[in-house]
Amino acid sequence: MIFEKSRKTLSKVKVSGGGRCNVTHSCFDPKELSTHYPRGRRELLGAFHSWQPRDTIEWFAQKGIELKTEADGRMFPTTDDSSTIINCFRDATNEHHIETKTQTSVSKIETQSRTLDFSPTPQSPTEFTLHLSSGQTFIAHNIVLCTGGTKGDPDSNLAAQLGHTITPLAPSLFTFHIDDPRLNDLQGLSVPRATVTCRSEKLIQQGPVLITHWGLSGPGVLKLSAWGARNLAARDYKFEIELNWLGSAKLEYVVEILRQSKNDNAKRALSNHCPFDLPKRLWNRFLEYLDIKGETQWAQLSKKQTNQLAELLVASKFQVDGKSMNKEEFVTCGGVKLTEVNLKTMESKKVPGLHFAGEVLDIDGITGGFNFQAAWTTARLAARHIAEI
């Protein structure tokens, strides 16, 4: 039996990847795969040896669903439609006669030990009484908590009710609020490879960066937010970042490229020739910000302006003042303390028969399909263990 508090199941799957569902990532080495998890890296290593993206791909293939790999390693159904994945899971529950009750939340779980006639196990088995929002109760001998990232008071969390420690919760994978004239009216523009640095927290990440209505987003920003989730929350999301719009290009190299462009394009207008892989509107905004007229010929670019332009390209500093999150796609840092869980079976070390899967655990990954893969892996291990009991 599946209990789902919302009106529909798999709502997070539906919105993932812009509605295409980023199922997993094409990283097939468990050790390398585990490095994409700010929380859970060490603990997931063994789990990924049991079930990793290659197994996920094969499982979907057996269901007649083919996945494709994009240039950055993200994997999607070839249909580019999350309903393909949703229908697959729903068909599987129907095939195995698993009933789903939507708009039904579990408000409380009571436990009591069961007495068995056969040989005792190391821990006494448990009988669970689930108190439902409908007023009914449901008896189970094994349960899996996969309630996702818990918001609000952790004392209201079912895992906490059952005696588990909840590590501090904080949002992960969020975008940055930045009010800066260099970004105004440029929403929708992106650069393919940028470096985002937060020196105060010794954080640095690379990836595409997107300019939005409220500031900056994109994988480069989201990855940095994941690694700094707790520390940036402690700063109340007020901190400075440094952005290298050209990826890993060094200042001296950029100055040299600008000088070379000055020689090779002497009579061309600055606004008509950008020697870097940048959107034209962004390039022209940099010129405007430095009070360099777009019609200025390259030959007229002064040494001071050259150095200023190079500095802006490789070390633009921005003040972050807040965050934004997609309410449907949010990821939470924190959850059930991993030392209280058997990571081979996902069973609680405190309550026999209680299992965990997904984001309810103190596990979260960077953007790119890693959070779903952790969910598939932990769920598979929990289900396999229950089936063997």
C-alpha positions in Angstrom: 0.0 0.0 0.0 1.2 3.5 -0.9 0.0 6.5 1.0 0.3 9.8 -0.8 -0.8 13.0 1.0 -1.2 15.0 -2.2 -3.8 14.6 -4.9 -1.4 12.9 -7.4 1.7 10.7 -7.0 5.0 11.5 -8.6 4.5 15.2 -8.8 8.3 15.8 -8.4 9.0 13.4 -11.3 6.5 15.3 -13.4 8.3 18.7 -13.1 11.9 17.4 -13.1 14.1 18.6 -15.9 11.6 21.1 -17.2 9.0 18.4 -17.6 11.3 16.0 -19.3 12.4 14.1 -16.2 16.2 13.9 -15.6 16.0 10.2 -14.6 19.7 9.7 -13.8 23.3 10.5 -14.9 25.7 8.6 -17.1 28.3 8.2 -14.4 28.8 4.5 -14.0 31.8 4.3 -11.6 30.4 4.1 -8.0 33.3 6.0 -6.6 33.1 8.9 -9.0 29.3 8.9 -8.8 29.4 9.3 -5.0 31.5 12.5 -5.4 28.4 14.3 -6.7 26.7 14.2 -3.2 27.5 17.0 -0.7 25.8 14.9 1.9 26.0 11.1 1.8 29.2 10.7 -0.3 30.9 8.1 1.8 27.7 6.3 2.8 26.4 5.9 -0.8 29.5 4.3 -2.1 28.5 0.8 -1.0 24.9 1.3 -2.1 26.0 2.3 -5.6 28.0 -0.9 -5.9 24.6 -2.6 -5.4 22.5 -0.4 -7.7 23.8 2.4 -9.9 22.8 4.2 -13.1 23.6 1.3 -15.3 21.1 -0.8 -13.3 18.5 2.0 -13.5 18.9 2.1 -17.3 18.5 -1.6 -17.6 15.4 -1.6 -15.4 13.7 0.9 -17.6 14.8 -0.9 -20.7 13.1 -4.0 -19.4 9.9 -1.9 -19.2 10.3 -0.8 -22.8 11.7 2.7 -22.0 14.9 3.9 -23.6 16.9 6.6 -22.0 19.2 9.0 -23.9 22.4 10.8 -22.7 22.9 14.5 -23.3 26.2 16.3 -23.6 26.5 17.1 -19.9 25.8 13.5 -18.9 22.1 14.0 -17.9 19.8 11.2 -19.0 16.2 11.6 -20.1 13.6 9.3 -21.7 13.8 9.5 -25.5 10.3 10.9 -25.5 11.5 14.0 -23.6 8.3 13.6 -21.5 8.2 12.9 -17.8 4.8 11.2 -18.2 6.7 8.3 -19.8 8.4 7.7 -16.5 5.3 8.3 -14.4 3.2 5.9 -16.5 6.0 3.3 -16.2 5.9 3.4 -12.4 2.2 3.4 -12.2 2.0 0.4 -14.6 4.5 -1.4 -12.3 2.4 -0.8 -9.2 -0.7 -2.1 -11.1 1.2 -5.2 -12.3 2.1 -6.1 -8.7 -1.3 -5.2 -7.4 0.0 -2.4 -5.2 -2.8 -0.1 -4.1 -2.2 3.7 -3.9 -4.2 6.0 -1.6 -3.9 9.6 -2.6 -4.9 12.6 -0.4 -4.1 10.3 2.5 -1.4 11.4 4.9 0.0 9.5 7.9 -0.2 11.7 11.0 1.3 9.2 13.5 2.9 5.8 13.6 2.7 3.6 16.7 4.9 0.5 17.2 4.8 -2.6 19.3 7.0 -5.7 19.2 5.6 -8.9 17.7 6.1 -12.4 19.0 6.9 -15.1 16.5 6.7 -18.9 16.9 9.9 -19.6 14.8 13.5 -18.8 15.6 14.2 -15.3 16.9 16.0 -12.8 14.8 18.7 -10.5 16.3 16.0 -7.8 16.7 12.3 -8.4 17.6 10.1 -7.7 14.6 7.7 -4.7 14.9 4.1 -4.2 14.2 3.2 -0.7 13.0 -0.1 1.1 13.4 -0.4 4.0 11.0 -2.9 6.7 11.9 -4.3 8.1 8.7 -5.7 11.6 7.9 -9.0 9.8 7.1 -9.3 8.8 10.7 -8.6 5.1 9.8 -5.7 3.0 11.0 -3.6 0.6 9.0 -1.5 -2.2 10.3 1.9 -3.1 8.7 4.9 -5.2 9.5 7.3 -3.3 7.3 7.2 0.4 6.2 9.3 2.6 4.0 9.4 6.3 4.8 10.1 8.2 1.5 8.5 11.5 2.4 11.2 13.6 0.7 12.8 16.7 2.1 11.0 17.5 5.3 10.0 21.2 5.8 8.9 22.8 9.0 9.5 21.5 12.5 11.5 18.3 12.5 9.6 17.1 15.6 6.6 16.7 13.4 8.5 14.3 11.1 7.5 10.7 11.3 11.1 9.6 11.5 11.6 11.8 14.5 8.4 10.5 16.1 9.9 7.0 15.9 13.1 8.1 17.7 15.4 9.1 14.9 17.7 12.1 14.9 17.0 14.7 12.1 20.2 16.5 11.1 19.7 20.3 10.5 17.5 21.0 7.5 18.3 23.7 4.9 17.3 24.3 1.2 19.7 23.1 -1.4 19.9 23.7 -5.2 18.7 27.3 -5.1 19.2 30.4 -7.3 20.8 33.6 -6.2 18.9 37.0 -5.8 21.2 39.7 -7.2 20.2 43.3 -7.9 22.9 44.6 -10.2 22.8 46.9 -13.2 25.1 44.5 -15.1 22.2 41.9 -15.2 19.1 44.2 -15.6 16.9 43.2 -18.6 19.1 40.4 -19.7 17.0 37.5 -18.3 17.2 34.4 -20.4 20.8 34.9 -21.5 23.3 32.2 -20.5 26.9 31.4 -20.8 27.9 27.8 -21.5 30.8 27.5 -19.0 31.4 29.8 -16.1 33.2 29.6 -12.8 31.3 30.6 -9.7 33.3 31.3 -6.5 32.3 32.2 -3.0 35.6 33.0 -1.3 34.1 33.5 2.2 33.0 29.8 2.2 35.9 28.5 0.0 33.4 27.2 -2.6 34.0 27.0 -6.3 32.0 25.4 -9.1 31.9 25.4 -12.9 29.0 25.1 -15.3 26.5 27.0 -17.4 25.1 30.2 -15.7 21.7 31.7 -16.6 20.6 35.3 -16.0 17.1 35.4 -14.6 14.6 38.1 -13.5 15.9 37.9 -10.0 19.6 37.3 -10.5 21.6 34.2 -11.4 20.7 30.5 -11.9 21.9 27.6 -14.0 24.0 24.4 -13.0 27.0 26.4 -12.0 25.0 28.4 -9.4 22.9 25.4 -8.3 25.9 23.2 -7.7 27.6 25.9 -5.6 24.4 26.3 -3.6 24.3 22.5 -2.9 27.8 22.3 -1.5 27.3 25.5 0.5 23.7 24.7 1.6 24.2 24.9 5.4 26.8 27.6 5.5 24.9 29.9 3.1 21.8 29.4 5.2 23.7 30.4 8.3 24.6 33.6 6.4 20.9 34.2 5.7 21.8 34.0 2.0 23.8 37.3 2.1 27.2 36.8 0.6 29.5 37.8 -2.2 30.3 35.7 -5.3 32.9 36.1 -8.0 31.9 35.1 -11.5 34.4 34.2 -14.3 32.2 34.4 -17.4 34.9 32.6 -19.4 35.2 29.5 -17.3 38.8 28.9 -16.2 40.4 31.6 -18.3 43.1 33.6 -16.5 43.3 37.4 -16.4 46.6 37.5 -18.3 45.2 35.3 -21.1 42.1 37.4 -21.5 44.2 40.6 -21.6 46.3 39.0 -24.4 43.2 38.0 -26.4 41.9 41.5 -26.1 45.2 43.0 -27.3 45.3 40.5 -30.2 41.8 41.5 -31.1 42.8 45.1 -31.0 45.5 44.4 -33.6 43.4 42.1 -35.8 40.2 44.2 -35.7 41.5 47.7 -35.4 38.8 49.4 -37.4 35.9 47.3 -36.3 33.5 48.6 -33.6 33.7 47.0 -30.2 30.0 46.3 -30.2 30.3 44.3 -33.4 33.1 42.0 -32.4 33.3 39.9 -29.2 36.4 37.6 -29.2 34.8 35.3 -26.6 31.9 32.9 -26.5 29.4 35.3 -24.9 25.9 36.6 -25.9 26.3 39.8 -27.8 23.9 41.6 -25.5 26.0 40.6 -22.5 29.2 41.8 -24.2 27.6 45.1 -25.0 26.4 45.4 -21.4 29.9 45.1 -20.1 31.0 47.8 -22.5 28.2 50.0 -21.3 29.0 49.3 -17.6 32.6 50.4 -18.2 31.3 53.5 -20.0 32.9 52.4 -23.3 30.9 53.4 -26.3 29.9 50.5 -28.5 30.9 52.4 -31.7 34.5 52.8 -30.4 37.0 51.1 -32.7 39.1 48.4 -31.3 42.2 50.4 -32.1 41.0 53.1 -29.8 40.6 50.8 -26.8 43.0 52.1 -24.1 45.3 50.0 -21.9 43.2 50.9 -18.9 40.0 49.9 -20.6 41.5 46.7 -21.7 42.5 45.8 -18.2 39.1 46.8 -16.8 37.3 44.7 -19.4 39.4 41.7 -18.7 38.8 42.1 -15.0 35.1 42.2 -15.5 35.1 39.1 -17.7 37.1 36.9 -15.3 36.2 38.4 -11.8 32.8 40.1 -11.8 31.8 40.4 -8.1 28.1 40.3 -7.2 26.4 40.7 -3.8 23.8 37.9 -3.2 20.8 39.0 -1.1 18.5 36.0 -0.9 17.5 32.9 -2.8 14.7 31.5 -4.9 13.6 27.9 -5.3 11.1 26.1 -7.5 8.6 24.9 -4.9 8.0 21.6 -6.8 11.7 20.8 -7.5 13.2 21.8 -4.2 15.9 19.7 -2.6 16.6 19.6 1.1 19.9 19.3 2.8 19.5 17.3 6.0 17.3 14.5 7.2 17.5 11.2 9.0 21.0 10.8 10.5 22.8 8.2 8.4 24.6 6.5 11.4 21.2 5.4 12.6 20.5 3.5 9.3 21.9 0.2 8.0 23.1 1.5 4.6 23.1 -2.0 3.1 19.4 -2.5 3.7 18.1 1.0 4.4 16.6 -0.4 7.6 16.5 1.6 10.8 19.0 0.5 13.5 16.5 1.6 16.1 13.2 0.2 14.9 13.2 -3.2 13.1 11.0 -3.1 10.0 11.3 0.6 9.5 13.1 1.6 6.3 14.0 4.8 4.5 14.5 5.9 0.9 15.3 9.1 -0.9 15.6 12.5 0.4 14.1 11.8 3.8 17.7 10.6 4.5 20.5 13.1 5.1 21.5 12.6 1.5 21.4 15.1 -1.3 23.1 15.5 -4.7 24.0 18.3 -7.1 21.8 18.9 -10.1 22.0 16.5 -13.0 20.0 13.4 -12.1 21.9 12.5 -9.0 19.1 13.1 -6.5 16.8 10.7 -8.4 19.5 8.1 -8.7 20.0 8.2 -4.9 16.2 7.7 -4.5 16.1 4.8 -6.9 19.1 3.1 -5.2 18.0 3.5 -1.6 14.4 2.4 -2.6 15.7 -0.7 -4.4 17.8 -1.7 -1.4 14.9 -1.2 1.0 12.5 -3.2 -1.1 15.0 -6.0 -1.7 15.5 -6.3 2.0 11.8 -6.4 2.8 11.3 -9.0 0.1 13.9 -11.2 1.7 12.5 -11.0 5.2 
